[in-house]
Amino acid sequence: MPGRWLQRFERVVLVDVDPYAERLFRFNHGRRLRQAGTELLALQVDAMRELDALLADHTQASIFFDNVLGQHLYRVRELERAERELEGIAGRLSGRDWGSVHDLFSGPVEPGRRPAAPVMSFSAVNTPQGALAEGLSGTPLHKRLLAQVGGSGEWMDHLTSNVFPVGTQTHLIAWPFLPHYAHWLQAGWVG
Ligand SMILES: C[S@@+](CC[C@H](N)C(=O)[O-])C[C@H]1O[C@@H](n2cnc3c(N)ncnc32)[C@H](O)[C@@H]1O
């Protein structure tokens, strides 16, 4: 997240369950925020559970889920509940400006085939069946994306394919997380 983007805001409310998040956030962005006079408020709460209360407390806020929603399944450990809650987010945020960058799929790759750095690879649009990527013909999408990075073995579906409302333009980004492991991320903004 570029500090210069954060400088646009009068106040940033950082929400993370991790007690170390505020310290890391201040380490990464504190100087920029002070330069711009941007206030920082840090809350150590579960953003999914407290979402409605957070929205009510910050009625003018734009909301950005910074690599959070792809972890929801790991936190709740219930497939159907995780999928239902992820698909329900857009409705709860109706009328707000919000965005997210999150994992779509992750798994093992052939080392020689993975991209050397995060690359913005495909523009996509969300459909009732999930993202549809320009320039990637054929279905299902996950098989096309895996083929791009030499994916093999068992891949994780992070259940985020329907987080964005139908019609949202997004970017699908290949992220070489480890030499033998890659993620496909989806980034988008709902105005
Ligand atoms: C992959 S890390 C991303 C951290 C940071 N946003 C970044 O991009 O560098 C995911 C973060 O989301 C936090 N997190 C996951 N689920 C959360 C939830 N339901 N409420 C608040 N924080 C959550 C974790 O504690 C962790 O710090």
The ligand as an ORCA input file, in Angstrom:
! r2SCAN-3c Opt
* xyz 0 1
  C      -1.929    -11.262      4.684
  S      -1.974    -10.202      6.058
  C      -1.985     -8.619      5.306
  C      -1.432     -7.581      6.210
  C      -1.398     -6.178      5.634
  N      -2.744     -5.702      5.362
  C      -0.553     -6.139      4.393
  O      -1.084     -6.173      3.275
  O       0.683     -6.130      4.536
  C      -3.620    -10.386      6.623
  C      -3.934     -9.543      7.836
  O      -5.335     -9.567      8.062
  C      -5.585     -9.673      9.448
  N      -6.946    -10.244      9.569
  C      -7.396    -11.408      9.027
  N      -8.704    -11.557      9.288
  C      -9.090    -10.454      9.994
  C     -10.321    -10.030     10.544
  N     -11.437    -10.789     10.441
  N     -10.363     -8.854     11.206
  C      -9.241     -8.095     11.339
  N      -8.045     -8.451     10.841
  C      -7.968     -9.621     10.173
  C      -4.450    -10.545      9.963
  O      -4.239    -10.345     11.345
  C      -3.274    -10.043      9.114
  O      -2.603     -8.964      9.720
*
